[in-house]
């Protein structure tokens, strides 16, 4: 018997954005058709390609202003170079969803519990993780990697969101998701659900469950609410074990209703809602 469509959770509309809608369950890939693997250093370019292809232009227009940009191939090469050392960090878990043909369908990055709140995407990670020494980068190379990036819109915003995460969780060990992306031809087919469940299963295996934290685009917020994440602000969400979260009203920022834990929702029936979301803005 086919699975029902996910119960629609309404969130406040954002001008210019359309909320992610459920799609037909029969479009989803069988669980056996989605394999989760760790990314390797060879995947850095694919990650960069996906970030540019999947995240909307309105996002990149702020992060990398048009008047500062080099050509597209150079942009992708420099983003891949910035990401590359994070693929070797033991507490930074880049994972990919792969089909039977070996094609990458989606990618997520989970920072594991116990890691400091020090976002690997920030320019300061070069020094805090000692990547300059590890990668043997010159100062000129580092400057080139960041020359076309808005310091305020990229580094400044990451710092602000890190401060919020620190305020919410303090020193509490937690899983942190940023980013999660599914290639367009595989959206709504269960790929995002598999990338989420990789960490959710580990978080729920502890007693009590390990907290999880993310920053979601407005269009994808309901997806995470289905999976037990509770809004903790305008974009940030926290999960402390299985729960179903009610919708947010349009007529004000009301706290969502968190239903009793026994009423767990199956993320199988909301997996089709997953699309290329901007986890982290």
N, C-alpha and C positions, 0 to 999 in steps of 0.2 A: 504494500500500500504506500502511495506517495506521501511525503511529508507535507503538512500544511504550510502555507505561507506564514512568515513571522507576524506576530501581533505588532501593529504599527505603533511606535512610540513617537509622539509629536514633540519636537523641540522648537524653541523660538526661531523664526525665520531670520536669515541674514540677507540683506539686499544683495542680489547678484549671485546667490548660491541657492541650489536646489537640494533639499534634504534627500539623502540616499533612500531609495525605495526598494522594497523586497522584489525579487524576481522569482520566476517559477522554479520550484524545487527540482524538476526533472533536468534542469540545466547544470546542476551541480555534478562535479566529478565524483566518482566513487572514491572512498577513503583510500583504497589500495592504489589508486592512480596518482596520489600525491605523496611524494617522498620528501621528508625533511632531512637536509644535510647541513653541515657547517660550511660556511663560505671559506674560501681560501684567499690568499693574496692575489691569485690570478683572477678573482672576481671583482677586484676594485674597479676596473673599467666598466664592467656590467652594472655595478651599483651606481656609478656616476651617470651612466647612460640612462638608467631607470629614473633617477632623481630628476634629471632634466626633462625626460619624456613624460613622466607621470604627474609630477607636481605642476600646478597651473602656472601660466606665464605671469599672472598677477603676483604670485609669490616671488618668482625670480626677478621680476622687474624691480622689486624693492631690495632684495638681497644683493643683486648684481646689477646695478643701474646700467642702462643701455649705453650711456656715454663712456663708461669705464670698461666695457666688455671687449675682450679679444674675440677672434673668430670661434665658432662653436666647437671645433675639434680641439682648440687650445683650452677652452673652458672645461671641456670634459676631461682632458688630460690632467689639468691642474686640480680639479675636484677629486679625481681618482687618486692623485698623489697625496692630497690632504687626508683622504680616507685610508689609504694603504696601511699605515702603521697600526691603526686601530684593529685591523684584522689579525694582528699577532698578540694582542693584549688578552691575558687569560680571563679577565672579568668582563670583557666585551664580547658578547656572543652574537656574531652575525650568522644568521641562518637563511637558508633558501629552500623554497618549495620547488621540486623538480618533477617533471612528468616522466613517463616510461621511456621517452626518447632522449632524456637527459636535458630537456629544455627548461630553463629557469622561468617559472611562472610568477614568482613573488619573492620578496626579500624582506626580512625584518632584522632589527638590531635590538637585542635585549642586554642591558647592563645588569650584571648579576648582583644579588644581595651582598653587602659588605664592601662594595666599591664606593669610593668617595663621591660626593656630589660635585663632579668636575667633568663637565660635558666634553666628550672627546671631539666634538665638532667646533669648539671654540679655539681661537688662535692660541690662547694660553696653554692648550694641551700640548703644544710642541715642547714647551719647557717643563710643564708639570709631569708629563710622561717621559721626559728626556728623549723625545723622538729626534731632535736634531742630531744628537750624538749617535743614536741607534741607526738612523737612516743616512748619516753622514751628509746632511744637508748644509749648504753654505747659507749665510745670511741673505745673500742675493736670491737664492732659490726660495727661501721662505717668503721674502718680500714679493717675489713673482707670484707665488701661490695665492696671495691675498690682495694683490694690487687692484683687482677689479671688483672686490667684495666691499660692500658698505659696512664700515666698522660699527656704526650705530644699529643698522637693521639686522646685522648678523651677530656680531660679538655682543653688542649691547643688549639685544633681545635675549640671547641665550643666558647671559648673566642674570637678567631680570627673572627669567623663568627658573633658573637654578635657585635663586633666592627664595622664590615662592615654594619650590619643592623642599628646600631646607626648612622653611617655616612650617610646612605641613607635616613633614616626616622627621625632621631633626636628624638624629643619628640612627634612626631605626633602619635596619637592613631591609631592602626592598628591591623588587624587579622594576627596571625603568625601560620603557619602550620608546625608541626613536631611531629611525623611522620604521614605518610599515608601508609597503607598497606592493600592488599587484599589477602586472602588465595588463593593458586594456583587454586583450583578447581572452584573458582568463578571469576577469572580474565577475563576481557573482557566481562563482563555481566552486566555492569552498576552500579556496587557496588561503585567503586571509584568516579564515577560521583555524586552519591547521597551524599557521604561523603564530596565532594567538595561543592556541591550546598547548603548544610546545612548552611555554612558560607557565601557563595557568595550571597545568597538571603538576608541575614541580612545586608551584606556590601552594597548591591545595594539599600536597602530600605532607606538609609540615603541620605541627600542632602547637599553637594555632596557625592558620594559614599565613604564609608570608605576604605582606602587603605588596601591591603592584601599583605603579604610577605611570601616567601618560599625559600628554597634551594633545588634544584632538581638534581637528577642524570641525566647524559647526555642522557640516553636512554628515559627518560620521559619528557624531556624539551618541546618537541613539543605539548604534551598533554596540558600543562598549557598555551602555546601560543594560542592554540585554544580557551581557556577559558578567554582570555584577559590579561594574565600575560605577562609582557614585560621583557626580559632579562636586568638585571642591572649589570651584571658581568658574570664571568665564570659559576657560579652555582646559584646565587641569582636572584630572579625574583620579580617584583612588579606589582600589579594590582590596577588600579584606576578607576574601572568601566568597563562596557562591551566594548570590542573591539576585533578585529581580528588582529592577528600579523602575518606578512609574515615570510618566512623562513630565515635562516642564510646561507650565502654562505660558501662553503668549502675553498674558496681561501682567507680567511681573516675574522677577527672578525668585520663584518659590523654591524652597528646598524640596527635592524629589522625595517621594515616599519609597522607603526601602522595605520591601516585603520580607517576611520571615524566611530564614535560611532554608527551611524545609521546602519552600516553593522554588526550587532551583529551575532555571530555564535551560533548555537544551540549546546550546549554541549551534547545533545542527540546523535548527529551523530558522536561524538568523544569519547563517553563513553567507547566504546569497546577497545580503545587504552590503557585504564588504566590497569596497572599491578603493581606488587609490586615494587614500586619505593622507592628509598632512599631519601626521603625528608630530607634534612639535610646532604647530601653528596651523 
